[in-house]
Amino acid sequence: MRIMIKPLYLLLLLISGVIKANDLSPMNDEEMGAITGQNAIQLSVKLHNNVEVQDNNHVAGAHCTPDASGYSPCRLGMEFVDKERNWLVMKQFYGYLNLTDIRLEGVSLPSSNTAYYDPDRFKRADGTCLIAGTCNPRALAAIEMSYPSSKGSGEYQDMQTFLNIGAMVVERNNPGASYSDAANPHRPDAVADYGFMRDETAGVANAFRISDSSGPNANMQVRFDGSTLIYGF
């Protein structure tokens, strides 16, 4: 699967990842004097989750193999407010994400508005302005996010990702669990009593995979063209 997004209006916020950088080494005065730059950074980010990377094809970690009872520890559980002790559990959960050369640069928004300016877009539900003192974002500080523009035809390497969720179900904390922590009344004393640790729900509500047709677990490849401005922070 290959996807082109043009222009780019999508911002991915990564909670965790591994950022690779060159080794640091001392610089002399001549080298320091030759440096030029601007207020910008460029990042490449890789995230492996329960997966072994194998040349654009991936294999779930050995620990993801279900045991004799069918239990696999490769899972993600989410508990929501007002739904305590009930968990949305994604089982057989593993994947890979690689973002290449994300460019973030400090800029200012234009000092004048275009014909598309609508002040109502910058108001709260009660009619007050989101931007202090005005409903006009002109000249505000912003972050411009972009990707390399010197890409050839057919290059889809800005984002590569693979994701497997074998089963998505709702699991509940063990009805027989004890709760002795008064400050956390929904936290069971035993880890095994959490809903995300259990396999009591029969059937599957949903399951899906994101991959490329070039291989069983190959990366989906995405290309980003254009840029986006982020402001109001």
C-alpha positions in Angstrom: 0.0 0.0 0.0 1.4 3.4 -1.0 -0.3 6.7 0.0 0.5 10.3 -1.1 -0.7 13.2 1.0 -0.5 16.6 -0.7 -0.5 19.1 0.9 0.4 17.9 4.3 -2.2 18.5 7.0 -1.4 15.6 9.2 0.7 15.9 12.4 1.7 12.7 14.1 2.5 13.1 17.8 4.8 10.4 18.9 4.6 9.4 22.6 7.8 7.4 22.5 10.5 6.5 20.0 14.2 6.2 19.4 16.0 9.2 17.8 19.4 8.4 16.3 22.1 11.1 16.2 25.7 11.2 15.2 28.4 10.9 17.9 29.3 14.2 19.4 32.9 15.4 19.0 34.8 18.7 20.0 35.1 21.5 17.5 37.9 24.1 17.2 37.4 27.8 16.8 37.7 27.7 13.0 35.1 25.0 12.7 32.8 26.9 15.1 33.2 30.1 13.0 32.2 28.3 9.8 28.8 27.2 11.2 25.7 28.8 9.9 22.1 27.8 10.7 18.6 28.8 11.7 16.0 28.0 14.2 15.1 24.6 12.9 15.6 20.9 13.6 15.4 17.7 11.6 14.5 14.4 13.1 14.3 10.8 12.1 12.3 8.6 14.4 12.0 4.8 14.7 9.6 2.9 17.0 9.7 -0.9 17.3 6.9 -2.5 19.3 7.1 -6.2 20.0 8.6 -6.8 16.5 11.8 -7.9 14.9 12.8 -5.8 11.9 13.9 -7.8 8.9 14.6 -5.8 5.7 11.2 -4.2 5.2 9.5 -7.3 6.5 8.8 -7.9 10.1 8.2 -10.8 12.5 6.4 -10.7 15.8 8.8 -11.1 18.7 9.1 -14.6 20.0 7.5 -13.6 23.2 4.3 -12.8 21.3 3.6 -16.4 20.5 0.5 -17.5 22.5 1.1 -20.1 25.2 -0.8 -23.4 25.6 -3.8 -21.5 27.0 -3.8 -19.0 24.1 -2.4 -16.1 26.2 0.0 -13.6 24.5 1.6 -10.8 26.5 1.9 -8.6 23.4 -1.1 -6.4 24.1 -2.2 -2.8 24.8 -5.0 -2.1 27.3 -6.8 1.2 27.7 -9.1 2.2 30.6 -11.4 5.2 30.2 -12.8 7.7 32.7 -16.3 6.6 34.0 -15.6 3.1 32.6 -13.2 2.1 35.3 -12.4 -1.6 35.7 -13.4 -2.1 32.0 -10.5 -2.3 29.5 -10.3 -2.0 25.7 -7.6 -4.6 25.0 -5.7 -5.0 21.8 -4.2 -8.4 21.7 -1.4 -9.8 19.5 -0.3 -6.1 19.3 2.9 -5.5 17.5 4.2 -3.1 14.8 6.9 -0.7 13.5 7.0 3.0 12.6 9.8 4.9 10.8 9.5 8.6 10.1 12.4 10.0 8.0 13.7 13.6 8.1 10.8 15.5 9.8 11.7 19.1 9.5 10.5 21.6 12.2 11.3 25.3 11.7 10.3 28.4 13.7 8.5 30.9 11.6 5.9 33.7 11.9 2.5 33.7 10.3 1.8 36.3 7.6 1.2 39.8 8.9 -2.0 40.1 6.8 -5.0 37.8 6.3 -6.0 36.1 3.2 -9.5 36.1 1.8 -10.2 32.8 3.6 -9.8 34.4 7.1 -12.8 33.7 9.3 -12.7 35.0 12.9 -15.3 32.5 14.0 -12.8 29.7 13.6 -10.8 31.2 16.5 -13.7 31.5 19.0 -14.7 29.3 21.9 -18.3 27.9 22.1 -19.2 30.9 24.3 -18.0 33.4 21.6 -14.8 34.5 23.4 -11.5 34.5 21.5 -9.1 31.6 21.7 -6.2 34.1 21.1 -5.9 36.6 23.9 -7.3 40.0 23.0 -8.2 39.1 19.4 -9.6 36.4 17.1 -6.9 37.0 14.5 -3.8 34.8 14.4 -1.8 37.0 12.0 1.9 37.4 12.8 1.8 34.8 15.5 4.9 32.6 16.1 4.4 29.2 14.5 6.2 25.9 13.8 6.4 24.8 10.1 6.6 21.1 9.6 7.8 19.8 6.3 9.6 16.9 4.6 12.4 16.9 2.0 11.2 18.2 -1.3 13.9 16.7 -3.4 12.2 13.3 -3.9 12.0 11.5 -7.1 8.9 10.1 -8.8 7.7 7.0 -7.1 9.6 7.6 -3.8 7.4 6.8 -0.8 9.9 6.7 2.1 8.7 9.6 4.4 6.8 7.2 6.6 7.0 3.4 6.8 4.7 1.6 9.1 3.4 -1.9 9.9 0.8 -2.7 12.6 -0.9 -5.9 13.6 -3.8 -6.2 16.1 -5.0 -9.8 16.2 -8.0 -9.2 18.4 -9.7 -6.2 20.0 -12.0 -7.0 22.9 -13.4 -5.6 26.1 -12.1 -7.2 29.3 -13.1 -6.5 32.9 -11.1 -6.7 36.1 -11.5 -9.9 37.9 -14.8 -9.8 39.8 -13.1 -11.5 42.8 -10.3 -8.9 42.9 -9.5 -7.1 46.2 -8.9 -3.3 46.3 -7.1 -2.1 49.4 -5.6 1.2 48.1 -8.2 3.9 49.1 -6.4 6.5 47.0 -6.8 4.3 43.9 -10.1 2.4 44.4 -10.1 0.9 40.9 -6.5 -0.6 41.2 -6.6 -4.3 42.1 -4.1 -5.6 44.6 -2.9 -8.3 42.2 -1.6 -7.5 38.7 -3.2 -10.6 37.3 -6.6 -9.2 38.2 -6.4 -6.2 35.8 -8.7 -6.5 32.8 -5.8 -6.0 30.4 -4.2 -9.2 31.7 -7.3 -11.4 31.2 -8.7 -13.5 28.4 -12.3 -14.0 29.5 -14.2 -12.4 26.7 -15.3 -14.8 24.0 -15.2 -13.6 20.4 -13.5 -10.6 18.8 -15.0 -7.1 18.3 -12.4 -6.1 15.7 -9.0 -7.0 14.3 -6.8 -5.3 11.6 -3.4 -5.1 10.0 -1.6 -2.2 8.2 1.0 -3.5 5.7 2.1 -3.5 2.1 1.1 -6.2 -0.4 4.8 -6.8 -1.2 5.1 -9.1 1.8 3.1 -10.6 4.7 4.4 -8.0 7.2 5.9 -5.5 4.8 5.8 -1.7 5.6 3.1 0.5 4.3 4.9 3.4 2.5 3.7 7.0 2.7 4.9 10.1 0.9 4.3 13.6 2.3 4.4 16.7 0.0 3.9 20.3 1.1 4.1 21.7 4.6 1.8 22.6 7.6 1.9 25.4 10.1 1.3 24.7 13.8 0.5 27.7 16.0 -1.5 28.7 19.1 0.9 26.9 21.6 
